[in-house]
Amino acid sequence: QVTFNKPGGLVMPILVELTYEDGTVEMQKFPAQIWRLNDKEVNRTFATKKQIVKITIDPKLETADVDVTNNVWPRAEVKSKFD
């Protein structure tokens, strides 16, 4: 189960890229209406027969996202100016 948060005021669709253990990739799109019942967060369960190894939110940067550093699971390492 994945929890999606909407910290900003814009209502946007959720674009999800699932990467499976066998290397295949699947795109899933949840329309903007997903935010009707809860304006702050929604939960989605991805029931698949394949093992998911990576989830990327909006991989092509098509939405107005205020923080793209939290769009990948498992969390990608972010370079800091101290590295």
PDB file of N, CA, C and O in Angstrom, chain B, residues numbered from 101:
ATOM      1  N   GLN B 101       0.846  -1.172   0.000  1.00  0.00           N
ATOM      2  CA  GLN B 101       0.000   0.000   0.000  1.00  0.00           C
ATOM      3  C   GLN B 101       0.892   1.236   0.000  1.00  0.00           C
ATOM      4  O   GLN B 101       1.901   1.292   0.703  1.00  0.00           O
ATOM      5  N   VAL B 102       0.503   2.215  -0.796  1.00  0.00           N
ATOM      6  CA  VAL B 102       1.255   3.458  -0.912  1.00  0.00           C
ATOM      7  C   VAL B 102       0.334   4.608  -0.524  1.00  0.00           C
ATOM      8  O   VAL B 102      -0.823   4.656  -0.941  1.00  0.00           O
ATOM      9  N   THR B 103       0.855   5.531   0.274  1.00  0.00           N
ATOM     10  CA  THR B 103       0.119   6.732   0.650  1.00  0.00           C
ATOM     11  C   THR B 103       0.659   7.905  -0.152  1.00  0.00           C
ATOM     12  O   THR B 103       1.862   8.167  -0.149  1.00  0.00           O
ATOM     13  N   PHE B 104      -0.232   8.607  -0.836  1.00  0.00           N
ATOM     14  CA  PHE B 104       0.131   9.790  -1.605  1.00  0.00           C
ATOM     15  C   PHE B 104      -0.360  11.017  -0.850  1.00  0.00           C
ATOM     16  O   PHE B 104      -1.516  11.071  -0.431  1.00  0.00           O
ATOM     17  N   ASN B 105       0.519  12.004  -0.676  1.00  0.00           N
ATOM     18  CA  ASN B 105       0.163  13.245   0.009  1.00  0.00           C
ATOM     19  C   ASN B 105       0.102  14.384  -0.993  1.00  0.00           C
ATOM     20  O   ASN B 105       0.835  14.399  -1.982  1.00  0.00           O
ATOM     21  N   LYS B 106      -0.780  15.340  -0.726  1.00  0.00           N
ATOM     22  CA  LYS B 106      -0.908  16.527  -1.573  1.00  0.00           C
ATOM     23  C   LYS B 106      -0.709  17.754  -0.694  1.00  0.00           C
ATOM     24  O   LYS B 106      -1.674  18.289  -0.148  1.00  0.00           O
ATOM     25  N   PRO B 107       0.547  18.209  -0.553  1.00  0.00           N
ATOM     26  CA  PRO B 107       0.798  19.351   0.327  1.00  0.00           C
ATOM     27  C   PRO B 107       0.364  20.687  -0.269  1.00  0.00           C
ATOM     28  O   PRO B 107       0.054  21.618   0.474  1.00  0.00           O
ATOM     29  N   GLY B 108       0.337  20.796  -1.590  1.00  0.00           N
ATOM     30  CA  GLY B 108      -0.044  22.055  -2.233  1.00  0.00           C
ATOM     31  C   GLY B 108      -1.538  22.134  -2.458  1.00  0.00           C
ATOM     32  O   GLY B 108      -2.281  21.221  -2.098  1.00  0.00           O
ATOM     33  N   GLY B 109      -1.973  23.228  -3.053  1.00  0.00           N
ATOM     34  CA  GLY B 109      -3.391  23.433  -3.276  1.00  0.00           C
ATOM     35  C   GLY B 109      -3.895  22.933  -4.616  1.00  0.00           C
ATOM     36  O   GLY B 109      -5.103  22.807  -4.813  1.00  0.00           O
ATOM     37  N   LEU B 110      -2.983  22.642  -5.549  1.00  0.00           N
ATOM     38  CA  LEU B 110      -3.405  22.199  -6.876  1.00  0.00           C
ATOM     39  C   LEU B 110      -3.863  20.745  -6.866  1.00  0.00           C
ATOM     40  O   LEU B 110      -3.249  19.887  -6.233  1.00  0.00           O
ATOM     41  N   VAL B 111      -4.942  20.492  -7.571  1.00  0.00           N
ATOM     42  CA  VAL B 111      -5.435  19.124  -7.722  1.00  0.00           C
ATOM     43  C   VAL B 111      -4.874  18.580  -9.029  1.00  0.00           C
ATOM     44  O   VAL B 111      -5.186  19.092 -10.104  1.00  0.00           O
ATOM     45  N   MET B 112      -4.052  17.549  -8.938  1.00  0.00           N
ATOM     46  CA  MET B 112      -3.384  16.971 -10.102  1.00  0.00           C
ATOM     47  C   MET B 112      -3.612  15.463 -10.116  1.00  0.00           C
ATOM     48  O   MET B 112      -3.850  14.865  -9.066  1.00  0.00           O
ATOM     49  N   PRO B 113      -3.541  14.842 -11.291  1.00  0.00           N
ATOM     50  CA  PRO B 113      -3.586  13.379 -11.331  1.00  0.00           C
ATOM     51  C   PRO B 113      -2.315  12.808 -10.705  1.00  0.00           C
ATOM     52  O   PRO B 113      -1.316  13.513 -10.555  1.00  0.00           O
ATOM     53  N   ILE B 114      -2.362  11.545 -10.348  1.00  0.00           N
ATOM     54  CA  ILE B 114      -1.171  10.862  -9.829  1.00  0.00           C
ATOM     55  C   ILE B 114      -0.687   9.912 -10.912  1.00  0.00           C
ATOM     56  O   ILE B 114      -1.412   9.006 -11.324  1.00  0.00           O
ATOM     57  N   LEU B 115       0.537  10.120 -11.370  1.00  0.00           N
ATOM     58  CA  LEU B 115       1.147   9.290 -12.409  1.00  0.00           C
ATOM     59  C   LEU B 115       2.186   8.399 -11.745  1.00  0.00           C
ATOM     60  O   LEU B 115       3.135   8.894 -11.137  1.00  0.00           O
ATOM     61  N   VAL B 116       2.011   7.095 -11.859  1.00  0.00           N
ATOM     62  CA  VAL B 116       2.860   6.143 -11.144  1.00  0.00           C
ATOM     63  C   VAL B 116       3.519   5.185 -12.128  1.00  0.00           C
ATOM     64  O   VAL B 116       2.855   4.594 -12.980  1.00  0.00           O
ATOM     65  N   GLU B 117       4.828   5.042 -11.997  1.00  0.00           N
ATOM     66  CA  GLU B 117       5.576   4.064 -12.793  1.00  0.00           C
ATOM     67  C   GLU B 117       6.035   2.946 -11.862  1.00  0.00           C
ATOM     68  O   GLU B 117       6.773   3.188 -10.907  1.00  0.00           O
ATOM     69  N   LEU B 118       5.596   1.731 -12.144  1.00  0.00           N
ATOM     70  CA  LEU B 118       5.991   0.565 -11.357  1.00  0.00           C
ATOM     71  C   LEU B 118       7.064  -0.190 -12.126  1.00  0.00           C
ATOM     72  O   LEU B 118       6.881  -0.510 -13.301  1.00  0.00           O
ATOM     73  N   THR B 119       8.180  -0.475 -11.470  1.00  0.00           N
ATOM     74  CA  THR B 119       9.244  -1.276 -12.068  1.00  0.00           C
ATOM     75  C   THR B 119       9.271  -2.610 -11.338  1.00  0.00           C
ATOM     76  O   THR B 119       9.330  -2.665 -10.109  1.00  0.00           O
ATOM     77  N   TYR B 120       9.228  -3.676 -12.116  1.00  0.00           N
ATOM     78  CA  TYR B 120       9.170  -5.017 -11.545  1.00  0.00           C
ATOM     79  C   TYR B 120      10.539  -5.680 -11.543  1.00  0.00           C
ATOM     80  O   TYR B 120      11.464  -5.249 -12.232  1.00  0.00           O
ATOM     81  N   GLU B 121      10.641  -6.738 -10.749  1.00  0.00           N
ATOM     82  CA  GLU B 121      11.891  -7.479 -10.590  1.00  0.00           C
ATOM     83  C   GLU B 121      12.423  -8.005 -11.921  1.00  0.00           C
ATOM     84  O   GLU B 121      13.636  -8.109 -12.102  1.00  0.00           O
ATOM     85  N   ASP B 122      11.529  -8.338 -12.855  1.00  0.00           N
ATOM     86  CA  ASP B 122      11.974  -8.869 -14.149  1.00  0.00           C
ATOM     87  C   ASP B 122      12.376  -7.769 -15.133  1.00  0.00           C
ATOM     88  O   ASP B 122      12.711  -8.061 -16.281  1.00  0.00           O
ATOM     89  N   GLY B 123      12.346  -6.501 -14.691  1.00  0.00           N
ATOM     90  CA  GLY B 123      12.767  -5.386 -15.529  1.00  0.00           C
ATOM     91  C   GLY B 123      11.650  -4.710 -16.300  1.00  0.00           C
ATOM     92  O   GLY B 123      11.873  -3.668 -16.917  1.00  0.00           O
ATOM     93  N   THR B 124      10.461  -5.275 -16.279  1.00  0.00           N
ATOM     94  CA  THR B 124       9.350  -4.646 -16.987  1.00  0.00           C
ATOM     95  C   THR B 124       8.842  -3.437 -16.205  1.00  0.00           C
ATOM     96  O   THR B 124       8.996  -3.347 -14.987  1.00  0.00           O
ATOM     97  N   VAL B 125       8.234  -2.517 -16.942  1.00  0.00           N
ATOM     98  CA  VAL B 125       7.745  -1.268 -16.361  1.00  0.00           C
ATOM     99  C   VAL B 125       6.283  -1.092 -16.750  1.00  0.00           C
ATOM    100  O   VAL B 125       5.891  -1.376 -17.882  1.00  0.00           O
ATOM    101  N   GLU B 126       5.488  -0.623 -15.805  1.00  0.00           N
ATOM    102  CA  GLU B 126       4.065  -0.383 -16.049  1.00  0.00           C
ATOM    103  C   GLU B 126       3.702   1.010 -15.545  1.00  0.00           C
ATOM    104  O   GLU B 126       4.108   1.404 -14.451  1.00  0.00           O
ATOM    105  N   MET B 127       2.941   1.750 -16.340  1.00  0.00           N
ATOM    106  CA  MET B 127       2.451   3.063 -15.921  1.00  0.00           C
ATOM    107  C   MET B 127       1.002   2.936 -15.465  1.00  0.00           C
ATOM    108  O   MET B 127       0.193   2.263 -16.105  1.00  0.00           O
ATOM    109  N   GLN B 128       0.688   3.589 -14.358  1.00  0.00           N
ATOM    110  CA  GLN B 128      -0.690   3.668 -13.888  1.00  0.00           C
ATOM    111  C   GLN B 128      -1.006   5.135 -13.633  1.00  0.00           C
ATOM    112  O   GLN B 128      -0.185   5.874 -13.090  1.00  0.00           O
ATOM    113  N   LYS B 129      -2.202   5.546 -14.030  1.00  0.00           N
ATOM    114  CA  LYS B 129      -2.615   6.938 -13.857  1.00  0.00           C
ATOM    115  C   LYS B 129      -3.909   6.978 -13.061  1.00  0.00           C
ATOM    116  O   LYS B 129      -4.891   6.315 -13.396  1.00  0.00           O
ATOM    117  N   PHE B 130      -3.884   7.771 -12.002  1.00  0.00           N
ATOM    118  CA  PHE B 130      -5.079   7.999 -11.200  1.00  0.00           C
ATOM    119  C   PHE B 130      -5.541   9.426 -11.497  1.00  0.00           C
ATOM    120  O   PHE B 130      -4.777  10.368 -11.285  1.00  0.00           O
ATOM    121  N   PRO B 131      -6.770   9.608 -11.984  1.00  0.00           N
ATOM    122  CA  PRO B 131      -7.233  10.948 -12.362  1.00  0.00           C
ATOM    123  C   PRO B 131      -7.315  11.886 -11.162  1.00  0.00           C
ATOM    124  O   PRO B 131      -7.313  11.445 -10.013  1.00  0.00           O
ATOM    125  N   ALA B 132      -7.385  13.170 -11.441  1.00  0.00           N
ATOM    126  CA  ALA B 132      -7.425  14.189 -10.386  1.00  0.00           C
ATOM    127  C   ALA B 132      -8.602  13.993  -9.431  1.00  0.00           C
ATOM    128  O   ALA B 132      -8.551  14.446  -8.288  1.00  0.00           O
ATOM    129  N   GLN B 133      -9.649  13.331  -9.884  1.00  0.00           N
ATOM    130  CA  GLN B 133     -10.824  13.093  -9.033  1.00  0.00           C
ATOM    131  C   GLN B 133     -10.501  12.224  -7.827  1.00  0.00           C
ATOM    132  O   GLN B 133     -11.315  12.121  -6.909  1.00  0.00           O
ATOM    133  N   ILE B 134      -9.333  11.600  -7.811  1.00  0.00           N
ATOM    134  CA  ILE B 134      -8.930  10.758  -6.680  1.00  0.00           C
ATOM    135  C   ILE B 134      -8.910  11.556  -5.375  1.00  0.00           C
ATOM    136  O   ILE B 134      -9.048  10.982  -4.295  1.00  0.00           O
ATOM    137  N   TRP B 135      -8.738  12.879  -5.473  1.00  0.00           N
ATOM    138  CA  TRP B 135      -8.628  13.727  -4.290  1.00  0.00           C
ATOM    139  C   TRP B 135      -9.990  14.203  -3.766  1.00  0.00           C
ATOM    140  O   TRP B 135     -10.027  14.968  -2.802  1.00  0.00           O
ATOM    141  N   ARG B 136     -11.096  13.781  -4.360  1.00  0.00           N
ATOM    142  CA  ARG B 136     -12.419  14.262  -3.933  1.00  0.00           C
ATOM    143  C   ARG B 136     -12.753  13.890  -2.494  1.00  0.00           C
ATOM    144  O   ARG B 136     -13.273  14.723  -1.751  1.00  0.00           O
ATOM    145  N   LEU B 137     -12.468  12.667  -2.089  1.00  0.00           N
ATOM    146  CA  LEU B 137     -12.862  12.208  -0.751  1.00  0.00           C
ATOM    147  C   LEU B 137     -11.934  12.695   0.350  1.00  0.00           C
ATOM    148  O   LEU B 137     -12.367  12.919   1.481  1.00  0.00           O
ATOM    149  N   ASN B 138     -10.659  12.857   0.021  1.00  0.00           N
ATOM    150  CA  ASN B 138      -9.695  13.340   1.004  1.00  0.00           C
ATOM    151  C   ASN B 138      -8.738  14.269   0.275  1.00  0.00           C
ATOM    152  O   ASN B 138      -7.998  13.830  -0.606  1.00  0.00           O
ATOM    153  N   ASP B 139      -8.745  15.528   0.627  1.00  0.00           N
ATOM    154  CA  ASP B 139      -7.956  16.545  -0.068  1.00  0.00           C
ATOM    155  C   ASP B 139      -6.484  16.529   0.323  1.00  0.00           C
ATOM    156  O   ASP B 139      -5.681  17.210  -0.316  1.00  0.00           O
ATOM    157  N   LYS B 140      -6.105  15.776   1.348  1.00  0.00           N
ATOM    158  CA  LYS B 140      -4.723  15.789   1.838  1.00  0.00           C
ATOM    159  C   LYS B 140      -3.930  14.536   1.474  1.00  0.00           C
ATOM    160  O   LYS B 140      -2.763  14.633   1.095  1.00  0.00           O
ATOM    161  N   GLU B 141      -4.561  13.345   1.587  1.00  0.00           N
ATOM    162  CA  GLU B 141      -3.840  12.111   1.267  1.00  0.00           C
ATOM    163  C   GLU B 141      -4.802  11.022   0.810  1.00  0.00           C
ATOM    164  O   GLU B 141      -5.967  10.982   1.203  1.00  0.00           O
ATOM    165  N   VAL B 142      -4.269  10.139  -0.037  1.00  0.00           N
ATOM    166  CA  VAL B 142      -5.022   8.969  -0.492  1.00  0.00           C
ATOM    167  C   VAL B 142      -4.106   7.753  -0.450  1.00  0.00           C
ATOM    168  O   VAL B 142      -2.888   7.874  -0.585  1.00  0.00           O
ATOM    169  N   ASN B 143      -4.700   6.591  -0.263  1.00  0.00           N
ATOM    170  CA  ASN B 143      -3.951   5.335  -0.236  1.00  0.00           C
ATOM    171  C   ASN B 143      -4.337   4.491  -1.437  1.00  0.00           C
ATOM    172  O   ASN B 143      -5.497   4.468  -1.849  1.00  0.00           O
ATOM    173  N   ARG B 144      -3.359   3.803  -1.991  1.00  0.00           N
ATOM    174  CA  ARG B 144      -3.606   2.884  -3.096  1.00  0.00           C
ATOM    175  C   ARG B 144      -2.793   1.623  -2.852  1.00  0.00           C
ATOM    176  O   ARG B 144      -1.644   1.675  -2.412  1.00  0.00           O
ATOM    177  N   THR B 145      -3.413   0.496  -3.145  1.00  0.00           N
ATOM    178  CA  THR B 145      -2.738  -0.793  -3.057  1.00  0.00           C
ATOM    179  C   THR B 145      -2.510  -1.297  -4.468  1.00  0.00           C
ATOM    180  O   THR B 145      -3.428  -1.307  -5.289  1.00  0.00           O
ATOM    181  N   PHE B 146      -1.287  -1.714  -4.747  1.00  0.00           N
ATOM    182  CA  PHE B 146      -0.943  -2.255  -6.056  1.00  0.00           C
ATOM    183  C   PHE B 146      -0.883  -3.771  -5.939  1.00  0.00           C
ATOM    184  O   PHE B 146       0.090  -4.323  -5.426  1.00  0.00           O
ATOM    185  N   ALA B 147      -1.923  -4.438  -6.415  1.00  0.00           N
ATOM    186  CA  ALA B 147      -1.991  -5.896  -6.369  1.00  0.00           C
ATOM    187  C   ALA B 147      -1.444  -6.433  -7.688  1.00  0.00           C
ATOM    188  O   ALA B 147      -2.087  -6.314  -8.731  1.00  0.00           O
ATOM    189  N   THR B 148      -0.265  -7.019  -7.634  1.00  0.00           N
ATOM    190  CA  THR B 148       0.369  -7.546  -8.842  1.00  0.00           C
ATOM    191  C   THR B 148       0.896  -8.946  -8.566  1.00  0.00           C
ATOM    192  O   THR B 148       1.125  -9.324  -7.416  1.00  0.00           O
ATOM    193  N   LYS B 149       1.083  -9.700  -9.624  1.00  0.00           N
ATOM    194  CA  LYS B 149       1.676 -11.029  -9.492  1.00  0.00           C
ATOM    195  C   LYS B 149       3.194 -10.948  -9.478  1.00  0.00           C
ATOM    196  O   LYS B 149       3.868 -11.880  -9.040  1.00  0.00           O
ATOM    197  N   LYS B 150       3.732  -9.829  -9.960  1.00  0.00           N
ATOM    198  CA  LYS B 150       5.180  -9.629 -10.008  1.00  0.00           C
ATOM    199  C   LYS B 150       5.635  -8.824  -8.798  1.00  0.00           C
ATOM    200  O   LYS B 150       4.860  -8.077  -8.202  1.00  0.00           O
ATOM    201  N   GLN B 151       6.898  -8.991  -8.450  1.00  0.00           N
ATOM    202  CA  GLN B 151       7.484  -8.246  -7.336  1.00  0.00           C
ATOM    203  C   GLN B 151       7.855  -6.841  -7.798  1.00  0.00           C
ATOM    204  O   GLN B 151       8.583  -6.676  -8.777  1.00  0.00           O
ATOM    205  N   ILE B 152       7.354  -5.829  -7.090  1.00  0.00           N
ATOM    206  CA  ILE B 152       7.695  -4.441  -7.391  1.00  0.00           C
ATOM    207  C   ILE B 152       9.015  -4.112  -6.708  1.00  0.00           C
ATOM    208  O   ILE B 152       9.174  -4.330  -5.507  1.00  0.00           O
ATOM    209  N   VAL B 153       9.971  -3.580  -7.488  1.00  0.00           N
ATOM    210  CA  VAL B 153      11.265  -3.211  -6.920  1.00  0.00           C
ATOM    211  C   VAL B 153      11.464  -1.697  -6.874  1.00  0.00           C
ATOM    212  O   VAL B 153      12.353  -1.206  -6.179  1.00  0.00           O
ATOM    213  N   LYS B 154      10.629  -0.956  -7.619  1.00  0.00           N
ATOM    214  CA  LYS B 154      10.773   0.500  -7.629  1.00  0.00           C
ATOM    215  C   LYS B 154       9.436   1.133  -8.003  1.00  0.00           C
ATOM    216  O   LYS B 154       8.732   0.655  -8.892  1.00  0.00           O
ATOM    217  N   ILE B 155       9.106   2.206  -7.312  1.00  0.00           N
ATOM    218  CA  ILE B 155       7.918   2.998  -7.627  1.00  0.00           C
ATOM    219  C   ILE B 155       8.377   4.433  -7.839  1.00  0.00           C
ATOM    220  O   ILE B 155       9.041   5.014  -6.981  1.00  0.00           O
ATOM    221  N   THR B 156       8.020   5.001  -8.986  1.00  0.00           N
ATOM    222  CA  THR B 156       8.378   6.382  -9.294  1.00  0.00           C
ATOM    223  C   THR B 156       7.099   7.167  -9.557  1.00  0.00           C
ATOM    224  O   THR B 156       6.262   6.760 -10.364  1.00  0.00           O
ATOM    225  N   ILE B 157       6.959   8.282  -8.877  1.00  0.00           N
ATOM    226  CA  ILE B 157       5.810   9.156  -9.068  1.00  0.00           C
ATOM    227  C   ILE B 157       6.187  10.219 -10.093  1.00  0.00           C
ATOM    228  O   ILE B 157       7.221  10.874  -9.968  1.00  0.00           O
ATOM    229  N   ASP B 158       5.356  10.383 -11.089  1.00  0.00           N
ATOM    230  CA  ASP B 158       5.538  11.391 -12.138  1.00  0.00           C
ATOM    231  C   ASP B 158       6.952  11.344 -12.735  1.00  0.00           C
ATOM    232  O   ASP B 158       7.693  12.323 -12.645  1.00  0.00           O
ATOM    233  N   PRO B 159       7.328  10.211 -13.345  1.00  0.00           N
ATOM    234  CA  PRO B 159       8.697  10.055 -13.844  1.00  0.00           C
ATOM    235  C   PRO B 159       9.082  11.038 -14.951  1.00  0.00           C
ATOM    236  O   PRO B 159      10.267  11.315 -15.140  1.00  0.00           O
ATOM    237  N   LYS B 160       8.103  11.568 -15.682  1.00  0.00           N
ATOM    238  CA  LYS B 160       8.397  12.510 -16.776  1.00  0.00           C
ATOM    239  C   LYS B 160       8.166  13.967 -16.366  1.00  0.00           C
ATOM    240  O   LYS B 160       8.177  14.866 -17.207  1.00  0.00           O
ATOM    241  N   LEU B 161       7.957  14.190 -15.059  1.00  0.00           N
ATOM    242  CA  LEU B 161       7.765  15.539 -14.511  1.00  0.00           C
ATOM    243  C   LEU B 161       6.656  16.302 -15.246  1.00  0.00           C
ATOM    244  O   LEU B 161       6.852  17.431 -15.698  1.00  0.00           O
ATOM    245  N   GLU B 162       5.505  15.667 -15.350  1.00  0.00           N
ATOM    246  CA  GLU B 162       4.362  16.249 -16.062  1.00  0.00           C
ATOM    247  C   GLU B 162       3.408  17.024 -15.155  1.00  0.00           C
ATOM    248  O   GLU B 162       2.514  17.711 -15.649  1.00  0.00           O
ATOM    249  N   THR B 163       3.581  16.926 -13.848  1.00  0.00           N
ATOM    250  CA  THR B 163       2.667  17.602 -12.927  1.00  0.00           C
ATOM    251  C   THR B 163       3.405  18.703 -12.168  1.00  0.00           C
ATOM    252  O   THR B 163       4.633  18.780 -12.197  1.00  0.00           O
ATOM    253  N   ALA B 164       2.639  19.548 -11.494  1.00  0.00           N
ATOM    254  CA  ALA B 164       3.212  20.641 -10.706  1.00  0.00           C
ATOM    255  C   ALA B 164       3.549  20.110  -9.318  1.00  0.00           C
ATOM    256  O   ALA B 164       2.755  20.246  -8.387  1.00  0.00           O
ATOM    257  N   ASP B 165       4.713  19.513  -9.184  1.00  0.00           N
ATOM    258  CA  ASP B 165       5.142  18.905  -7.922  1.00  0.00           C
ATOM    259  C   ASP B 165       6.094  19.859  -7.208  1.00  0.00           C
ATOM    260  O   ASP B 165       7.085  20.305  -7.786  1.00  0.00           O
ATOM    261  N   VAL B 166       5.788  20.172  -5.945  1.00  0.00           N
ATOM    262  CA  VAL B 166       6.625  21.106  -5.195  1.00  0.00           C
ATOM    263  C   VAL B 166       7.886  20.459  -4.639  1.00  0.00           C
ATOM    264  O   VAL B 166       8.826  21.166  -4.276  1.00  0.00           O
ATOM    265  N   ASP B 167       7.929  19.129  -4.565  1.00  0.00           N
ATOM    266  CA  ASP B 167       9.096  18.432  -4.013  1.00  0.00           C
ATOM    267  C   ASP B 167       9.302  17.114  -4.750  1.00  0.00           C
ATOM    268  O   ASP B 167       8.667  16.113  -4.420  1.00  0.00           O
ATOM    269  N   VAL B 168      10.181  17.109  -5.738  1.00  0.00           N
ATOM    270  CA  VAL B 168      10.424  15.889  -6.516  1.00  0.00           C
ATOM    271  C   VAL B 168      11.430  14.959  -5.845  1.00  0.00           C
ATOM    272  O   VAL B 168      11.689  13.868  -6.354  1.00  0.00           O
ATOM    273  N   THR B 169      12.002  15.367  -4.713  1.00  0.00           N
ATOM    274  CA  THR B 169      12.985  14.516  -4.037  1.00  0.00           C
ATOM    275  C   THR B 169      12.343  13.314  -3.356  1.00  0.00           C
ATOM    276  O   THR B 169      13.044  12.378  -2.971  1.00  0.00           O
ATOM    277  N   ASN B 170      11.020  13.325  -3.202  1.00  0.00           N
ATOM    278  CA  ASN B 170      10.343  12.213  -2.520  1.00  0.00           C
ATOM    279  C   ASN B 170       9.496  11.378  -3.483  1.00  0.00           C
ATOM    280  O   ASN B 170       8.526  10.745  -3.065  1.00  0.00           O
ATOM    281  N   ASN B 171       9.856  11.374  -4.758  1.00  0.00           N
ATOM    282  CA  ASN B 171       9.039  10.702  -5.771  1.00  0.00           C
ATOM    283  C   ASN B 171       9.474   9.281  -6.094  1.00  0.00           C
ATOM    284  O   ASN B 171       8.895   8.659  -6.985  1.00  0.00           O
ATOM    285  N   VAL B 172      10.462   8.754  -5.408  1.00  0.00           N
ATOM    286  CA  VAL B 172      10.968   7.417  -5.731  1.00  0.00           C
ATOM    287  C   VAL B 172      11.021   6.561  -4.475  1.00  0.00           C
ATOM    288  O   VAL B 172      11.449   7.003  -3.408  1.00  0.00           O
ATOM    289  N   TRP B 173      10.569   5.312  -4.639  1.00  0.00           N
ATOM    290  CA  TRP B 173      10.738   4.300  -3.591  1.00  0.00           C
ATOM    291  C   TRP B 173      11.413   3.101  -4.223  1.00  0.00           C
ATOM    292  O   TRP B 173      11.001   2.691  -5.308  1.00  0.00           O
ATOM    293  N   PRO B 174      12.424   2.519  -3.609  1.00  0.00           N
ATOM    294  CA  PRO B 174      13.034   2.973  -2.366  1.00  0.00           C
ATOM    295  C   PRO B 174      13.687   4.334  -2.553  1.00  0.00           C
ATOM    296  O   PRO B 174      14.120   4.693  -3.648  1.00  0.00           O
ATOM    297  N   ARG B 175      13.747   5.072  -1.471  1.00  0.00           N
ATOM    298  CA  ARG B 175      14.238   6.450  -1.513  1.00  0.00           C
ATOM    299  C   ARG B 175      15.606   6.514  -2.169  1.00  0.00           C
ATOM    300  O   ARG B 175      16.527   5.786  -1.799  1.00  0.00           O
ATOM    301  N   ALA B 176      15.720   7.398  -3.148  1.00  0.00           N
ATOM    302  CA  ALA B 176      16.989   7.593  -3.844  1.00  0.00           C
ATOM    303  C   ALA B 176      17.903   8.461  -2.987  1.00  0.00           C
ATOM    304  O   ALA B 176      17.444   9.362  -2.284  1.00  0.00           O
ATOM    305  N   GLU B 177      19.198   8.177  -3.053  1.00  0.00           N
ATOM    306  CA  GLU B 177      20.164   8.969  -2.309  1.00  0.00           C
ATOM    307  C   GLU B 177      20.273  10.342  -2.957  1.00  0.00           C
ATOM    308  O   GLU B 177      20.442  10.458  -4.171  1.00  0.00           O
ATOM    309  N   VAL B 178      20.175  11.373  -2.136  1.00  0.00           N
ATOM    310  CA  VAL B 178      20.260  12.743  -2.631  1.00  0.00           C
ATOM    311  C   VAL B 178      21.639  13.285  -2.294  1.00  0.00           C
ATOM    312  O   VAL B 178      22.077  13.231  -1.145  1.00  0.00           O
ATOM    313  N   LYS B 179      22.317  13.808  -3.309  1.00  0.00           N
ATOM    314  CA  LYS B 179      23.639  14.400  -3.088  1.00  0.00           C
ATOM    315  C   LYS B 179      23.477  15.691  -2.296  1.00  0.00           C
ATOM    316  O   LYS B 179      22.567  16.481  -2.547  1.00  0.00           O
ATOM    317  N   SER B 180      24.372  15.890  -1.340  1.00  0.00           N
ATOM    318  CA  SER B 180      24.369  17.144  -0.600  1.00  0.00           C
ATOM    319  C   SER B 180      25.625  17.922  -0.963  1.00  0.00           C
ATOM    320  O   SER B 180      26.548  17.379  -1.571  1.00  0.00           O
ATOM    321  N   LYS B 181      25.653  19.172  -0.595  1.00  0.00           N
ATOM    322  CA  LYS B 181      26.831  19.980  -0.903  1.00  0.00           C
ATOM    323  C   LYS B 181      28.033  19.563  -0.063  1.00  0.00           C
ATOM    324  O   LYS B 181      29.145  20.032  -0.307  1.00  0.00           O
ATOM    325  N   PHE B 182      27.831  18.690   0.919  1.00  0.00           N
ATOM    326  CA  PHE B 182      28.919  18.233   1.769  1.00  0.00           C
ATOM    327  C   PHE B 182      29.557  16.945   1.266  1.00  0.00           C
ATOM    328  O   PHE B 182      30.558  16.497   1.825  1.00  0.00           O
ATOM    329  N   ASP B 183      28.989  16.333   0.207  1.00  0.00           N
ATOM    330  CA  ASP B 183      29.552  15.092  -0.345  1.00  0.00           C
ATOM    331  C   ASP B 183      30.783  15.371  -1.168  1.00  0.00           C
ATOM    332  O   ASP B 183      31.387  14.445  -1.709  1.00  0.00           O
TER     333      ASP B 183
END
